[in-house]
Amino acid sequence: MDANGHAKGYWYGKDPGQKAIAIEVLNALRDYRASEQAMRRRTRSSMGMGEKDLLALRYLFEAEASGKVMKPKDLGDKLGITSASMTTLIDRLVESGHIRREPHPTDRRALILKATPGSDQEVRHTLGGMHRRMLDAACALNPEESRVVVGFLQHMREALDTIDEEPADPEEPSDAQHPTAS
């Protein structure tokens, strides 16, 4: 076990050398993800919202910041939920005062969704300090370190987004990763 309670190489095999530092990197990434999940639980709890509710607000903030409008169907597609679930989510967020329905600017038959100014302030108040600390950590990297981190995270995303057609052979060194190691 290391200082953070990780069994060294548990999911990745027992290969000394270069693999040891790679395992440290993967363990640090796992610790980051656990911290991020805990932060999301705290945020949902403090704001009294579900995960999809917060994600919906994020998409609405992003659309507004880029000058785009968001129809309920568009938001439902982004969230990956059915139209019935989307209606329930919208009703809940309208009732709580986080979003409002407005007429579409060019289509009289359609509605758009907008986050209320109060919800933007609430999210900024709840997450502002954390976002500043995260930005400070990223700004502390020099340009070369930033490129390395961005490249690494892009490769990790690709590794996670790839679906294996055949189960990994546990004896194969390059495929020694357990599929549930997250």
C-alpha positions as CSV (number, residue, x, y, z in Angstrom):
1,M,0.0,0.0,0.0
2,D,1.2,3.5,-0.7
3,A,0.6,6.6,1.5
4,N,-2.9,7.1,0.0
5,G,-4.0,3.5,0.7
6,H,-3.6,2.3,-2.8
7,A,-2.4,-1.3,-3.4
8,K,0.5,-0.6,-5.7
9,G,-0.3,-2.0,-9.2
10,Y,-3.4,-4.0,-8.0
11,W,-5.3,-3.5,-11.3
12,Y,-2.3,-3.1,-13.5
13,G,0.0,-6.1,-12.8
14,K,3.3,-6.3,-11.0
15,D,5.9,-4.7,-13.3
16,P,8.7,-2.6,-11.7
17,G,10.3,0.3,-13.4
18,Q,8.5,2.7,-15.8
19,K,5.2,1.1,-14.9
20,A,5.6,2.1,-11.3
21,I,5.4,5.8,-12.0
22,A,2.6,5.2,-14.5
23,I,0.6,3.5,-11.7
24,E,1.3,6.5,-9.4
25,V,-0.1,8.8,-12.1
26,L,-3.2,6.6,-12.5
27,N,-3.7,6.5,-8.7
28,A,-3.4,10.3,-8.5
29,L,-6.0,10.5,-11.3
30,R,-8.3,8.1,-9.3
31,D,-7.9,10.3,-6.2
32,Y,-8.7,13.4,-8.2
33,R,-11.9,11.8,-9.6
34,A,-12.9,10.7,-6.1
35,S,-12.4,14.3,-4.9
36,E,-14.4,15.6,-7.8
37,Q,-17.3,13.2,-7.1
38,A,-17.3,14.2,-3.5
39,M,-17.4,17.9,-4.5
40,R,-20.4,17.2,-6.8
41,R,-22.3,15.5,-4.0
42,R,-21.6,18.4,-1.6
43,T,-22.7,20.9,-4.3
44,R,-25.9,19.0,-5.1
45,S,-26.7,18.7,-1.3
46,S,-26.0,22.4,-0.6
47,M,-28.1,23.5,-3.6
48,G,-30.8,20.9,-3.0
49,M,-30.5,19.7,-6.6
50,G,-29.9,16.5,-8.5
51,E,-26.9,15.9,-10.8
52,K,-29.0,16.3,-14.0
53,D,-30.4,19.6,-12.6
54,L,-26.9,21.0,-12.1
55,L,-25.8,19.7,-15.5
56,A,-28.9,21.3,-17.1
57,L,-27.9,24.7,-15.5
58,R,-24.4,24.3,-16.7
59,Y,-25.6,23.7,-20.3
60,L,-27.9,26.7,-20.1
61,F,-25.1,29.0,-18.7
62,E,-22.9,27.8,-21.6
63,A,-25.6,28.4,-24.2
64,E,-26.3,31.9,-22.9
65,A,-22.5,32.8,-22.7
66,S,-22.1,31.8,-26.4
67,G,-25.3,33.7,-27.4
68,K,-27.3,30.6,-28.3
69,V,-30.8,29.6,-27.3
70,M,-31.7,26.3,-25.8
71,K,-34.9,24.5,-26.5
72,P,-36.2,21.8,-24.2
73,K,-35.4,19.1,-26.8
74,D,-31.9,20.4,-27.2
75,L,-31.3,20.3,-23.5
76,G,-32.9,16.8,-23.3
77,D,-30.5,15.6,-26.0
78,K,-27.5,17.0,-24.2
79,L,-28.6,15.3,-20.9
80,G,-29.5,12.1,-22.7
81,I,-33.0,12.0,-21.2
82,T,-36.5,11.4,-22.6
83,S,-38.9,14.1,-23.3
84,A,-41.1,13.0,-20.3
85,S,-38.1,13.2,-18.0
86,M,-37.1,16.5,-19.5
87,T,-40.6,17.9,-18.8
88,T,-40.3,16.8,-15.2
89,L,-36.8,18.3,-14.8
90,I,-37.9,21.6,-16.4
91,D,-41.0,21.8,-14.1
92,R,-38.8,21.2,-11.1
93,L,-36.2,23.8,-12.1
94,V,-38.9,26.4,-12.9
95,E,-40.7,25.7,-9.6
96,S,-37.4,26.2,-7.7
97,G,-36.7,29.4,-9.5
98,H,-33.5,28.2,-11.3
99,I,-34.8,28.5,-14.9
100,R,-37.6,30.1,-16.8
101,R,-39.4,29.3,-20.0
102,E,-39.5,32.1,-22.6
103,P,-40.9,32.4,-26.1
104,H,-38.4,31.5,-28.9
105,P,-37.1,34.7,-30.5
106,T,-37.8,33.6,-34.0
107,D,-40.3,30.6,-33.8
108,R,-43.6,31.6,-32.3
109,R,-44.5,27.9,-31.6
110,A,-41.3,27.1,-29.6
111,L,-40.1,27.8,-26.2
112,I,-36.6,28.3,-25.0
113,L,-35.1,27.8,-21.5
114,K,-33.0,30.3,-19.7
115,A,-31.3,30.2,-16.3
116,T,-32.4,32.9,-13.9
117,P,-29.9,35.5,-12.7
118,G,-30.4,34.1,-9.2
119,S,-29.3,30.6,-10.2
120,D,-26.2,32.0,-11.8
121,Q,-25.3,33.9,-8.6
122,E,-26.1,30.8,-6.5
123,V,-23.8,28.6,-8.6
124,R,-21.0,31.2,-8.6
125,H,-21.3,31.6,-4.8
126,T,-21.3,27.8,-4.2
127,L,-18.5,27.0,-6.7
128,G,-16.5,30.2,-7.1
129,G,-13.8,29.5,-4.6
130,M,-13.2,26.0,-5.9
131,H,-13.0,27.3,-9.5
132,R,-10.5,29.9,-8.5
133,R,-8.3,27.3,-6.7
134,M,-8.5,25.0,-9.8
135,L,-7.6,27.9,-12.1
136,D,-4.7,28.8,-9.8
137,A,-3.4,25.2,-9.9
138,A,-3.6,25.2,-13.7
139,C,-1.9,28.6,-14.0
140,A,1.0,27.4,-11.9
141,L,2.0,25.1,-14.8
142,N,4.4,26.3,-17.3
143,P,3.4,26.1,-21.0
144,E,5.3,22.8,-21.6
145,E,3.7,21.2,-18.4
146,S,0.3,22.4,-19.6
147,R,0.8,20.8,-23.0
148,V,1.8,17.5,-21.3
149,V,-1.2,17.5,-19.0
150,V,-3.6,18.3,-21.8
151,G,-2.1,15.6,-24.0
152,F,-2.3,13.1,-21.2
153,L,-5.9,13.9,-20.3
154,Q,-6.9,13.7,-24.0
155,H,-5.2,10.2,-24.2
156,M,-7.0,9.1,-21.0
157,R,-10.4,10.3,-22.5
158,E,-9.7,8.3,-25.6
159,A,-8.8,5.2,-23.5
160,L,-12.0,5.5,-21.6
161,D,-14.1,6.2,-24.7
162,T,-12.8,3.2,-26.6
163,I,-15.0,0.1,-26.2
164,D,-13.0,-3.2,-26.3
165,E,-14.5,-5.8,-28.7
166,E,-12.8,-8.6,-26.9
167,P,-12.1,-9.1,-23.1
168,A,-8.6,-8.2,-22.1
169,D,-6.2,-11.1,-21.6
170,P,-4.9,-10.8,-18.0
171,E,-1.6,-12.3,-19.1
172,E,-1.0,-9.6,-21.8
173,P,1.1,-6.7,-20.2
174,S,-0.4,-3.9,-22.3
175,D,-4.0,-5.0,-21.5
176,A,-3.4,-5.8,-17.8
177,Q,-5.9,-3.0,-16.8
178,H,-9.0,-4.3,-15.0
179,P,-12.2,-3.0,-16.8
180,T,-13.7,-1.7,-13.5
181,A,-10.5,0.1,-12.4
182,S,-11.8,3.6,-12.1
